[in-house]
Amino acid sequence: MNRSHRTLSSTYTHSLNQRPFASARSLVSNVDRRTPAQLASEDFAYFLQKRPGAFFFLGNGNSAPLHSPDYDFNDQIIATGVEFWCRLIRAAT
């Protein structure tokens, strides 16, 4: 298969996951809610076809795009990511 012509499925958050995500997001202090919804196609979509889940962007601030050789991961967002996941687990259980 020619990878440049591969078709990917749409990536979306299953409705049963929207409430825990919204709850966790509301409790994390460092969330930018100005980011508009985006259409995305990602390999992760194939996982979402098998199991309900969610895809989200944690954010990195001002940096080169993710797959760029100039991309620089912002280590300062690790704590925000950990806090989000902990709150998501609590909200979902």
Secondary structure, 3 states (H helix, E strand, C coil): CCHHHCCCCECCCCHHHHHHHHHHHHHCCCCCCCCCCCCCECCHHHHHHHCCCCCCCCCCCCCCCCCCCCCCCCHHHHHHHHHHHHHHHHHHC
